[in-house]
Amino acid sequence: MKTLLQFATITICLLWFSNHDLFAIADKDGPKTGDIPPPLVLSAILQGPSAQEISWDKLKGKVVVLEFWATWCGPCVKAIPHLNSLAEQFKDKPVVFLSVTSENEGVVRTFLKQHPIKSWIGVDDYEVLNKAFHVRGIPHTVIINAEGRIAAITHPAKLEARHLEEVLGGNKCSLPEPTAYTLSDDSSSETVSSEAPSLFEISIRERKLPEKIRGPTCMWSRAPDGCGFEGKLATVESGLNFVFGKTPSRMALDCKLAEGFYDFKLQVPAGHESELEKQFIAALRTSFGLEVKRMVRQADAYVLAQVTTNAPGFHRTEKRGGGGQTRGGFRLRGTEMETIVDYLELELGKPVFDETNLKGLFDADLKWELPSGDEQIEYHPKPEAVVEATRSRLGLQLTPVRRTVEFLEVRKVPVSRDE
């Protein structure tokens, strides 16, 4: 079983620094300034005309500010007041602001109640438009001129009223060209160190995470030779998940785990891989007073089977990717079935047994219906909503069963009477 923590999100957030540090990026294989943009295909419009009424032909004669964003993206949220101000300034001119997200519609509607956006809001289900524009980092802003060609690609904080006036006047936009980049398909690259690795090391070091830092946490990796693990800014729970290959639904916790972040290092010589688990159990006992062991028992679970091969959110792919949870779903790219199963277990809170017999890499885009009136967004989804979405979007059927399941039992080490 793979762990969820091995996969990073595909779409990154472009950080919001001081003005001179702001930058825009563009995939070197994607649309460029002067090009005719890809077709404007949206699955729904939450604010504005219907999706059927929006196309580049119908928007000819108008300047379009196309913004790719997400509710979970801090820099995107920070850009909202700035874009709202521009929308207000140009409300009486032929300028259209269109903000596009691929998130769950219910999540976006709830977000808009607290963070109004003065633009059309488009939903790009299955990331059709994102892929067409080769969006790899958000916020990502594309300016389309009145003739229907790309006038600029930029970071929203770089966009000023004078730039829109330039495009409205039929002039060349003075925004700088974005930095071109490409994503490497080689996921097997290794960092070469001049220092020889330890032959044997089991260490746990506490890390203090400054309040102002909001970066990646629980970053786990396996040693290239398969003889170790390393966790950076990781929690104890993530260590149990990664090292033992157990999702929360397969862990029986009989105690509260230590909070905070730690750096973990587990390394043994080649040929002694079986020692890793035993040594980690010993380290958990010494460092946190935890007793960890595997145990088997009967439990409620689900069996996963394929019922259709043409589901809209489930496709084979040759490229290994990434992905992760979204609010009201998850999106994975280029991953094995065992990882998709892990994500389903996380949402359902019960073990899932894969009986699809599917091999290879897949893209999986899952979104389920949110409860009405959900203001907090943070909630555990209803199992029936996940089951229904899995069938309709992925073509996979989840059937409740009773099975023998191996759990990881975690409890506090008993206190000796002599202590």
C-alpha positions as a Markdown table, in Angstrom:
| # | Residue | x | y | z |
|---|---|---|---|---|
| 1 | Met | 0.0 | 0.0 | 0.0 |
| 2 | Lys | 1.4 | 3.4 | -0.9 |
| 3 | Thr | 1.0 | 6.4 | 1.3 |
| 4 | Leu | -0.8 | 9.5 | 0.4 |
| 5 | Leu | 2.2 | 11.6 | 1.5 |
| 6 | Gln | 4.3 | 10.6 | -1.5 |
| 7 | Phe | 2.3 | 12.9 | -3.8 |
| 8 | Ala | 2.6 | 16.6 | -4.1 |
| 9 | Thr | -0.1 | 18.8 | -5.7 |
| 10 | Ile | 0.3 | 19.3 | -9.4 |
| 11 | Thr | -0.8 | 23.0 | -9.5 |
| 12 | Ile | 1.5 | 25.1 | -7.4 |
| 13 | Cys | 0.8 | 28.4 | -5.8 |
| 14 | Leu | 2.9 | 31.3 | -6.9 |
| 15 | Leu | 4.0 | 33.2 | -3.8 |
| 16 | Trp | 3.0 | 36.8 | -3.3 |
| 17 | Phe | 6.2 | 38.8 | -2.5 |
| 18 | Ser | 6.9 | 42.5 | -2.7 |
| 19 | Asn | 6.2 | 44.0 | -6.1 |
| 20 | His | 9.7 | 43.7 | -7.5 |
| 21 | Asp | 9.7 | 40.0 | -6.7 |
| 22 | Leu | 6.5 | 39.1 | -8.4 |
| 23 | Phe | 6.7 | 37.0 | -11.4 |
| 24 | Ala | 4.7 | 35.1 | -14.0 |
| 25 | Ile | 5.5 | 31.7 | -15.4 |
| 26 | Ala | 4.4 | 30.0 | -18.6 |
| 27 | Asp | 4.8 | 26.5 | -19.9 |
| 28 | Lys | 7.1 | 26.7 | -22.9 |
| 29 | Asp | 4.8 | 24.4 | -24.8 |
| 30 | Gly | 1.6 | 26.4 | -23.9 |
| 31 | Pro | -0.1 | 29.3 | -25.5 |
| 32 | Lys | 2.1 | 32.4 | -25.9 |
| 33 | Thr | 1.6 | 36.2 | -26.4 |
| 34 | Gly | 0.2 | 36.8 | -29.9 |
| 35 | Asp | -1.4 | 33.3 | -30.2 |
| 36 | Ile | -5.1 | 32.6 | -30.6 |
| 37 | Pro | -6.2 | 31.2 | -27.2 |
| 38 | Pro | -7.6 | 27.6 | -26.9 |
| 39 | Pro | -11.4 | 27.2 | -27.1 |
| 40 | Leu | -13.2 | 28.7 | -24.1 |
| 41 | Val | -14.8 | 25.6 | -22.8 |
| 42 | Leu | -16.4 | 25.7 | -19.3 |
| 43 | Ser | -18.7 | 23.2 | -17.6 |
| 44 | Ala | -20.7 | 25.8 | -15.6 |
| 45 | Ile | -20.9 | 29.5 | -14.7 |
| 46 | Leu | -21.6 | 30.5 | -11.1 |
| 47 | Gln | -21.7 | 34.2 | -11.8 |
| 48 | Gly | -22.4 | 35.7 | -15.3 |
| 49 | Pro | -24.0 | 34.4 | -18.5 |
| 50 | Ser | -24.6 | 30.7 | -19.0 |
| 51 | Ala | -21.6 | 28.6 | -20.2 |
| 52 | Gln | -23.2 | 28.2 | -23.6 |
| 53 | Glu | -23.2 | 31.9 | -24.1 |
| 54 | Ile | -19.5 | 32.4 | -23.5 |
| 55 | Ser | -17.0 | 31.8 | -26.3 |
| 56 | Trp | -14.1 | 33.8 | -27.8 |
| 57 | Asp | -16.2 | 34.6 | -30.9 |
| 58 | Lys | -19.0 | 36.1 | -28.7 |
| 59 | Leu | -16.4 | 38.1 | -26.7 |
| 60 | Lys | -14.8 | 39.6 | -29.8 |
| 61 | Gly | -14.5 | 43.4 | -29.4 |
| 62 | Lys | -13.9 | 43.0 | -25.7 |
| 63 | Val | -10.8 | 42.7 | -23.6 |
| 64 | Val | -10.9 | 39.6 | -21.4 |
| 65 | Val | -9.0 | 39.2 | -18.2 |
| 66 | Leu | -8.9 | 35.4 | -17.7 |
| 67 | Glu | -7.8 | 34.4 | -14.2 |
| 68 | Phe | -7.0 | 30.9 | -13.1 |
| 69 | Trp | -7.4 | 30.5 | -9.3 |
| 70 | Ala | -8.6 | 28.4 | -6.4 |
| 71 | Thr | -10.1 | 29.0 | -3.0 |
| 72 | Trp | -7.2 | 27.1 | -1.3 |
| 73 | Cys | -4.5 | 29.2 | -3.0 |
| 74 | Gly | -3.4 | 32.0 | -0.6 |
| 75 | Pro | -1.9 | 34.3 | -3.3 |
| 76 | Cys | -5.1 | 33.8 | -5.4 |
| 77 | Val | -7.2 | 35.0 | -2.4 |
| 78 | Lys | -4.9 | 37.9 | -1.8 |
| 79 | Ala | -5.3 | 39.0 | -5.4 |
| 80 | Ile | -9.1 | 39.2 | -5.2 |
| 81 | Pro | -9.3 | 42.8 | -3.8 |
| 82 | His | -6.9 | 44.0 | -6.5 |
| 83 | Leu | -8.8 | 42.4 | -9.3 |
| 84 | Asn | -12.1 | 43.6 | -7.8 |
| 85 | Ser | -10.8 | 47.1 | -7.9 |
| 86 | Leu | -9.8 | 46.8 | -11.6 |
| 87 | Ala | -13.2 | 45.3 | -12.4 |
| 88 | Glu | -14.9 | 48.3 | -10.7 |
| 89 | Gln | -12.7 | 50.7 | -12.7 |
| 90 | Phe | -13.5 | 49.1 | -16.0 |
| 91 | Lys | -17.2 | 48.2 | -15.4 |
| 92 | Asp | -18.3 | 50.8 | -18.0 |
| 93 | Lys | -15.8 | 49.7 | -20.6 |
| 94 | Pro | -15.6 | 46.7 | -22.9 |
| 95 | Val | -13.6 | 44.6 | -20.4 |
| 96 | Val | -14.7 | 41.2 | -19.1 |
| 97 | Phe | -13.2 | 39.6 | -16.0 |
| 98 | Leu | -13.5 | 35.8 | -15.9 |
| 99 | Ser | -12.2 | 33.9 | -12.9 |
| 100 | Val | -11.9 | 30.1 | -13.6 |
| 101 | Thr | -11.5 | 27.3 | -11.0 |
| 102 | Ser | -11.7 | 23.6 | -11.3 |
| 103 | Glu | -12.9 | 23.1 | -7.7 |
| 104 | Asn | -16.1 | 21.6 | -6.3 |
| 105 | Glu | -18.9 | 24.0 | -7.1 |
| 106 | Gly | -20.3 | 23.8 | -3.5 |
| 107 | Val | -16.9 | 24.8 | -2.1 |
| 108 | Val | -16.7 | 27.8 | -4.4 |
| 109 | Arg | -20.3 | 29.0 | -3.7 |
| 110 | Thr | -19.6 | 28.9 | 0.0 |
| 111 | Phe | -16.3 | 30.8 | -0.4 |
| 112 | Leu | -18.0 | 33.5 | -2.5 |
| 113 | Lys | -20.4 | 34.3 | 0.4 |
| 114 | Gln | -17.5 | 35.4 | 2.5 |
| 115 | His | -15.2 | 36.6 | -0.3 |
| 116 | Pro | -17.2 | 38.3 | -3.1 |
| 117 | Ile | -15.6 | 38.4 | -6.5 |
| 118 | Lys | -16.6 | 41.1 | -9.0 |
| 119 | Ser | -16.2 | 38.9 | -12.1 |
| 120 | Trp | -17.8 | 36.0 | -13.9 |
| 121 | Ile | -17.0 | 32.8 | -12.1 |
| 122 | Gly | -16.4 | 29.8 | -14.4 |
| 123 | Val | -16.1 | 26.1 | -13.4 |
| 124 | Asp | -13.5 | 24.1 | -15.3 |
| 125 | Asp | -14.6 | 20.6 | -14.4 |
| 126 | Tyr | -11.9 | 18.0 | -15.2 |
| 127 | Glu | -9.5 | 20.9 | -15.9 |
| 128 | Val | -10.2 | 21.1 | -19.6 |
| 129 | Leu | -9.3 | 24.8 | -19.8 |
| 130 | Asn | -6.4 | 24.5 | -17.4 |
| 131 | Lys | -4.8 | 21.8 | -19.5 |
| 132 | Ala | -5.5 | 23.7 | -22.8 |
| 133 | Phe | -3.7 | 26.8 | -21.3 |
| 134 | His | -1.0 | 24.6 | -19.8 |
| 135 | Val | -1.6 | 26.1 | -16.4 |
| 136 | Arg | 0.9 | 24.8 | -13.8 |
| 137 | Gly | 1.0 | 27.6 | -11.3 |
| 138 | Ile | -1.7 | 29.8 | -9.9 |
| 139 | Pro | -2.7 | 32.6 | -9.8 |
| 140 | His | -2.3 | 32.7 | -13.6 |
| 141 | Thr | -3.7 | 35.6 | -15.6 |
| 142 | Val | -4.1 | 35.7 | -19.3 |
| 143 | Ile | -5.2 | 38.9 | -21.1 |
| 144 | Ile | -7.1 | 38.4 | -24.4 |
| 145 | Asn | -7.4 | 41.5 | -26.7 |
| 146 | Ala | -10.4 | 42.7 | -28.6 |
| 147 | Glu | -9.2 | 40.8 | -31.7 |
| 148 | Gly | -9.2 | 37.5 | -29.8 |
| 149 | Arg | -5.5 | 37.1 | -29.4 |
| 150 | Ile | -3.4 | 36.7 | -26.2 |
| 151 | Ala | -2.0 | 40.1 | -25.3 |
| 152 | Ala | -0.2 | 39.1 | -22.1 |
| 153 | Ile | 0.4 | 36.4 | -19.5 |
| 154 | Thr | 1.1 | 37.6 | -16.0 |
| 155 | His | 0.7 | 37.4 | -12.3 |
| 156 | Pro | -2.5 | 39.3 | -11.2 |
| 157 | Ala | -0.6 | 41.6 | -8.9 |
| 158 | Lys | 1.5 | 42.8 | -11.9 |
| 159 | Leu | -1.6 | 43.8 | -13.8 |
| 160 | Glu | -2.4 | 47.6 | -13.6 |
| 161 | Ala | -5.1 | 49.7 | -15.1 |
| 162 | Arg | -2.6 | 51.2 | -17.6 |
| 163 | His | -2.0 | 47.8 | -19.0 |
| 164 | Leu | -5.7 | 47.3 | -19.7 |
| 165 | Glu | -5.9 | 50.8 | -21.2 |
| 166 | Glu | -3.0 | 49.8 | -23.6 |
| 167 | Val | -4.8 | 46.7 | -24.8 |
| 168 | Leu | -8.1 | 48.6 | -25.1 |
| 169 | Gly | -6.4 | 51.1 | -27.3 |
| 170 | Gly | -5.1 | 48.4 | -29.6 |
| 171 | Asn | -1.5 | 48.8 | -28.5 |
| 172 | Lys | 1.1 | 46.3 | -27.4 |
| 173 | Cys | 0.8 | 45.5 | -23.7 |
| 174 | Ser | 3.9 | 46.7 | -21.7 |
| 175 | Leu | 3.7 | 43.8 | -19.3 |
| 176 | Pro | 6.9 | 41.7 | -19.4 |
| 177 | Glu | 6.9 | 38.3 | -21.1 |
| 178 | Pro | 6.5 | 35.5 | -18.5 |
| 179 | Thr | 9.4 | 33.3 | -17.6 |
| 180 | Ala | 9.2 | 30.1 | -19.7 |
| 181 | Tyr | 9.7 | 26.8 | -18.1 |
| 182 | Thr | 9.0 | 23.1 | -18.6 |
| 183 | Leu | 8.2 | 20.3 | -16.2 |
| 184 | Ser | 10.7 | 17.4 | -16.2 |
| 185 | Asp | 9.1 | 14.0 | -16.7 |
| 186 | Asp | 12.1 | 12.4 | -15.0 |
| 187 | Ser | 10.9 | 11.6 | -11.5 |
| 188 | Ser | 13.8 | 9.3 | -10.8 |
| 189 | Ser | 16.5 | 12.0 | -10.4 |
| 190 | Glu | 18.5 | 11.7 | -7.3 |
| 191 | Thr | 20.5 | 14.3 | -5.3 |
| 192 | Val | 24.2 | 13.3 | -5.4 |
| 193 | Ser | 26.0 | 14.1 | -2.2 |
| 194 | Ser | 29.8 | 14.1 | -1.6 |
| 195 | Glu | 29.2 | 12.7 | 1.8 |
| 196 | Ala | 28.7 | 9.0 | 2.1 |
| 197 | Pro | 25.2 | 8.1 | 3.6 |
| 198 | Ser | 25.0 | 6.5 | 7.0 |
| 199 | Leu | 25.0 | 2.7 | 7.0 |
| 200 | Phe | 22.7 | 2.7 | 10.1 |
| 201 | Glu | 20.8 | 5.6 | 11.5 |
| 202 | Ile | 17.5 | 5.9 | 13.4 |
| 203 | Ser | 16.9 | 9.4 | 14.5 |
| 204 | Ile | 13.9 | 11.6 | 15.5 |
| 205 | Arg | 14.5 | 15.4 | 15.9 |
| 206 | Glu | 11.9 | 17.9 | 17.0 |
| 207 | Arg | 11.4 | 20.9 | 14.7 |
| 208 | Lys | 9.9 | 24.2 | 15.6 |
| 209 | Leu | 7.9 | 25.6 | 12.8 |
| 210 | Pro | 7.8 | 29.5 | 12.9 |
| 211 | Glu | 4.2 | 30.8 | 12.8 |
| 212 | Lys | 4.9 | 33.0 | 9.8 |
| 213 | Ile | 6.0 | 30.0 | 7.7 |
| 214 | Arg | 3.2 | 28.2 | 5.8 |
| 215 | Gly | 5.1 | 25.6 | 3.7 |
| 216 | Pro | 5.0 | 21.9 | 2.9 |
| 217 | Thr | 4.9 | 19.6 | 5.9 |
| 218 | Cys | 5.0 | 15.8 | 6.3 |
| 219 | Met | 7.4 | 15.4 | 3.3 |
| 220 | Trp | 8.3 | 11.7 | 3.3 |
| 221 | Ser | 10.6 | 9.9 | 0.9 |
| 222 | Arg | 12.0 | 6.4 | 0.6 |
| 223 | Ala | 15.7 | 5.9 | 0.1 |
| 224 | Pro | 16.6 | 5.1 | -3.6 |
| 225 | Asp | 18.1 | 1.7 | -2.5 |
| 226 | Gly | 14.9 | 0.8 | -0.5 |
| 227 | Cys | 16.9 | 0.7 | 2.7 |
| 228 | Gly | 15.5 | 3.6 | 4.5 |
| 229 | Phe | 12.9 | 6.4 | 5.0 |
| 230 | Glu | 13.2 | 10.2 | 5.6 |
| 231 | Gly | 10.6 | 12.6 | 6.8 |
| 232 | Lys | 10.9 | 16.3 | 6.9 |
| 233 | Leu | 8.7 | 18.5 | 9.1 |
| 234 | Ala | 6.6 | 15.4 | 9.7 |
| 235 | Thr | 4.1 | 14.4 | 12.3 |
| 236 | Val | 4.1 | 11.2 | 14.3 |
| 237 | Glu | 0.9 | 10.1 | 12.6 |
| 238 | Ser | 2.4 | 10.7 | 9.1 |
| 239 | Gly | 5.3 | 8.5 | 10.2 |
| 240 | Leu | 3.0 | 5.7 | 11.2 |
| 241 | Asn | 1.2 | 6.1 | 7.9 |
| 242 | Phe | 4.3 | 6.1 | 5.7 |
| 243 | Val | 6.6 | 3.6 | 7.3 |
| 244 | Phe | 3.9 | 1.0 | 8.0 |
| 245 | Gly | 1.8 | 1.7 | 4.9 |
| 246 | Lys | -1.4 | 2.3 | 6.8 |
| 247 | Thr | -4.1 | 4.9 | 6.2 |
| 248 | Pro | -6.0 | 6.2 | 9.3 |
| 249 | Ser | -8.8 | 3.8 | 8.6 |
| 250 | Arg | -6.3 | 0.9 | 9.2 |
| 251 | Met | -4.9 | 2.3 | 12.4 |
| 252 | Ala | -6.4 | 1.6 | 15.8 |
| 253 | Leu | -5.3 | 4.4 | 18.1 |
| 254 | Asp | -5.8 | 3.9 | 21.7 |
| 255 | Cys | -4.0 | 7.1 | 22.8 |
| 256 | Lys | -3.4 | 10.7 | 21.8 |
| 257 | Leu | -0.3 | 11.0 | 19.5 |
| 258 | Ala | 2.4 | 13.7 | 20.2 |
| 259 | Glu | 1.7 | 17.0 | 18.4 |
| 260 | Gly | 4.3 | 19.1 | 16.6 |
| 261 | Phe | 6.7 | 18.4 | 13.8 |
| 262 | Tyr | 9.8 | 16.2 | 13.6 |
| 263 | Asp | 12.6 | 15.2 | 11.2 |
| 264 | Phe | 12.8 | 11.4 | 10.9 |
| 265 | Lys | 15.7 | 9.4 | 9.5 |
| 266 | Leu | 15.7 | 5.6 | 9.2 |
| 267 | Gln | 18.6 | 4.0 | 7.4 |
| 268 | Val | 19.9 | 0.4 | 7.5 |
| 269 | Pro | 22.5 | -1.4 | 5.4 |
| 270 | Ala | 21.4 | -3.3 | 2.3 |
| 271 | Gly | 20.1 | -6.7 | 3.1 |
| 272 | His | 18.7 | -5.6 | 6.5 |
| 273 | Glu | 15.5 | -4.0 | 5.4 |
| 274 | Ser | 13.4 | -6.1 | 7.8 |
| 275 | Glu | 15.2 | -4.2 | 10.6 |
| 276 | Leu | 13.6 | -0.9 | 9.6 |
| 277 | Glu | 10.2 | -1.6 | 11.1 |
| 278 | Lys | 11.6 | -3.1 | 14.3 |
| 279 | Gln | 14.0 | -0.2 | 14.8 |
| 280 | Phe | 11.3 | 2.4 | 14.2 |
| 281 | Ile | 9.0 | 0.7 | 16.7 |
| 282 | Ala | 11.8 | 0.8 | 19.2 |
| 283 | Ala | 12.4 | 4.5 | 18.5 |
| 284 | Leu | 8.7 | 5.3 | 18.9 |
| 285 | Arg | 8.7 | 3.6 | 22.2 |
| 286 | Thr | 11.8 | 5.5 | 23.5 |
| 287 | Ser | 10.8 | 8.9 | 22.1 |
| 288 | Phe | 7.0 | 9.0 | 22.6 |
| 289 | Gly | 6.2 | 6.1 | 24.9 |
| 290 | Leu | 4.2 | 4.3 | 22.2 |
| 291 | Glu | 3.6 | 0.6 | 21.8 |
| 292 | Val | 3.0 | -0.3 | 18.2 |
| 293 | Lys | 2.1 | -3.7 | 16.7 |
| 294 | Arg | 0.1 | -5.3 | 13.9 |
| 295 | Met | -3.1 | -7.1 | 14.6 |
| 296 | Val | -5.9 | -8.7 | 12.6 |
| 297 | Arg | -9.7 | -8.5 | 13.1 |
| 298 | Gln | -13.0 | -8.4 | 11.3 |
| 299 | Ala | -14.2 | -5.0 | 10.2 |
| 300 | Asp | -16.6 | -3.1 | 8.0 |
| 301 | Ala | -15.0 | -2.3 | 4.6 |
| 302 | Tyr | -15.7 | -1.7 | 0.9 |
| 303 | Val | -14.8 | -3.7 | -2.2 |
| 304 | Leu | -13.8 | -1.7 | -5.3 |
| 305 | Ala | -14.7 | -3.0 | -8.8 |
| 306 | Gln | -14.8 | -1.4 | -12.2 |
| 307 | Val | -18.3 | -1.1 | -13.8 |
| 308 | Thr | -17.6 | 1.1 | -16.8 |
| 309 | Thr | -14.6 | 2.0 | -18.9 |
| 310 | Asn | -15.7 | 5.4 | -20.2 |
| 311 | Ala | -16.1 | 7.4 | -17.0 |
| 312 | Pro | -15.4 | 11.1 | -17.4 |
| 313 | Gly | -13.0 | 11.5 | -14.5 |
| 314 | Phe | -10.9 | 8.3 | -14.9 |
| 315 | His | -8.3 | 7.8 | -17.6 |
| 316 | Arg | -5.2 | 5.8 | -18.3 |
| 317 | Thr | -2.0 | 7.8 | -18.7 |
| 318 | Glu | 1.7 | 7.2 | -19.5 |
| 319 | Lys | 3.1 | 10.0 | -17.4 |
| 320 | Arg | 3.6 | 9.8 | -13.6 |
| 321 | Gly | 2.2 | 12.8 | -11.9 |
| 322 | Gly | 1.0 | 13.9 | -8.5 |
| 323 | Gly | -2.1 | 15.4 | -7.0 |
| 324 | Gly | -3.9 | 15.4 | -3.7 |
| 325 | Gln | -7.1 | 16.3 | -1.8 |
| 326 | Thr | -9.3 | 19.2 | -2.7 |
| 327 | Arg | -12.2 | 20.5 | -0.8 |
| 328 | Gly | -15.0 | 18.2 | -1.7 |
| 329 | Gly | -12.9 | 15.6 | -3.6 |
| 330 | Phe | -9.5 | 14.7 | -4.8 |
| 331 | Arg | -7.5 | 15.0 | -8.0 |
| 332 | Leu | -4.7 | 12.6 | -8.8 |
| 333 | Arg | -2.5 | 12.4 | -11.9 |
| 334 | Gly | -0.5 | 9.5 | -13.2 |
| 335 | Thr | -0.9 | 7.3 | -10.1 |
| 336 | Glu | -1.5 | 3.6 | -9.4 |
| 337 | Met | -4.8 | 2.2 | -8.2 |
| 338 | Glu | -3.4 | 1.5 | -4.7 |
| 339 | Thr | -3.0 | 5.3 | -4.2 |
| 340 | Ile | -6.5 | 6.0 | -5.4 |
| 341 | Val | -7.7 | 3.3 | -3.0 |
| 342 | Asp | -5.8 | 5.1 | -0.2 |
| 343 | Tyr | -7.6 | 8.4 | -0.9 |
| 344 | Leu | -11.0 | 6.6 | -0.9 |
| 345 | Glu | -10.1 | 5.0 | 2.4 |
| 346 | Leu | -9.3 | 8.5 | 3.8 |
| 347 | Glu | -12.6 | 9.9 | 2.8 |
| 348 | Leu | -14.8 | 6.9 | 3.7 |
| 349 | Gly | -13.1 | 6.2 | 7.0 |
| 350 | Lys | -13.1 | 2.4 | 6.2 |
| 351 | Pro | -10.7 | 0.0 | 4.5 |
| 352 | Val | -11.2 | -0.4 | 0.8 |
| 353 | Phe | -10.1 | -3.6 | -1.0 |
| 354 | Asp | -9.2 | -3.2 | -4.7 |
| 355 | Glu | -10.7 | -5.9 | -6.9 |
| 356 | Thr | -10.5 | -3.9 | -10.2 |
| 357 | Asn | -7.4 | -5.8 | -11.4 |
| 358 | Leu | -6.3 | -2.5 | -13.1 |
| 359 | Lys | -2.6 | -2.0 | -13.6 |
| 360 | Gly | -0.6 | 1.0 | -14.7 |
| 361 | Leu | -1.1 | 4.7 | -14.2 |
| 362 | Phe | -4.4 | 6.6 | -14.1 |
| 363 | Asp | -5.7 | 10.1 | -13.8 |
| 364 | Ala | -8.6 | 10.3 | -11.3 |
| 365 | Asp | -10.8 | 13.4 | -10.7 |
| 366 | Leu | -13.3 | 12.9 | -8.0 |
| 367 | Lys | -15.8 | 15.4 | -6.7 |
| 368 | Trp | -18.9 | 14.7 | -4.6 |
| 369 | Glu | -22.0 | 16.7 | -3.7 |
| 370 | Leu | -21.6 | 18.9 | -0.6 |
| 371 | Pro | -24.3 | 19.2 | 2.0 |
| 372 | Ser | -26.6 | 22.1 | 1.6 |
| 373 | Gly | -25.9 | 25.1 | 3.8 |
| 374 | Asp | -22.4 | 24.0 | 4.6 |
| 375 | Glu | -20.7 | 27.2 | 5.7 |
| 376 | Gln | -17.5 | 25.8 | 7.2 |
| 377 | Ile | -16.4 | 23.6 | 4.3 |
| 378 | Glu | -14.4 | 21.5 | 6.7 |
| 379 | Tyr | -16.4 | 18.3 | 7.3 |
| 380 | His | -16.2 | 14.6 | 6.8 |
| 381 | Pro | -18.2 | 13.7 | 3.6 |
| 382 | Lys | -21.3 | 11.5 | 3.7 |
| 383 | Pro | -20.2 | 8.0 | 2.6 |
| 384 | Glu | -23.1 | 7.7 | 0.1 |
| 385 | Ala | -21.9 | 10.9 | -1.6 |
| 386 | Val | -18.4 | 9.5 | -2.1 |
| 387 | Val | -19.8 | 6.1 | -3.3 |
| 388 | Glu | -22.1 | 7.8 | -5.8 |
| 389 | Ala | -19.4 | 10.2 | -7.1 |
| 390 | Thr | -16.9 | 7.3 | -7.4 |
| 391 | Arg | -19.4 | 5.4 | -9.6 |
| 392 | Ser | -20.5 | 8.4 | -11.8 |
| 393 | Arg | -17.1 | 10.1 | -12.2 |
| 394 | Leu | -14.6 | 7.2 | -12.0 |
| 395 | Gly | -16.8 | 4.3 | -13.1 |
| 396 | Leu | -15.8 | 2.4 | -10.0 |
| 397 | Gln | -18.3 | 0.7 | -7.7 |
| 398 | Leu | -17.8 | 0.6 | -3.9 |
| 399 | Thr | -19.7 | -2.3 | -2.2 |
| 400 | Pro | -20.0 | -2.6 | 1.6 |
| 401 | Val | -18.5 | -5.9 | 2.9 |
| 402 | Arg | -17.3 | -7.5 | 6.1 |
| 403 | Arg | -13.6 | -8.5 | 5.8 |
| 404 | Thr | -10.6 | -9.5 | 7.8 |
| 405 | Val | -8.4 | -6.4 | 8.0 |
| 406 | Glu | -4.9 | -5.9 | 9.4 |
| 407 | Phe | -4.7 | -2.9 | 11.7 |
| 408 | Leu | -1.8 | -1.1 | 13.2 |
| 409 | Glu | -2.5 | -0.9 | 17.0 |
| 410 | Val | -1.0 | 2.1 | 18.8 |
| 411 | Arg | -1.2 | 2.5 | 22.5 |
| 412 | Lys | 0.8 | 4.0 | 25.3 |
| 413 | Val | 3.4 | 1.8 | 26.9 |
| 414 | Pro | 2.0 | 0.5 | 30.2 |
| 415 | Val | 3.5 | 2.2 | 33.3 |
| 416 | Ser | 5.4 | -0.2 | 35.5 |
| 417 | Arg | 4.2 | -0.5 | 39.1 |
| 418 | Asp | 7.8 | 0.1 | 40.2 |
| 419 | Glu | 7.8 | 3.6 | 38.5 |
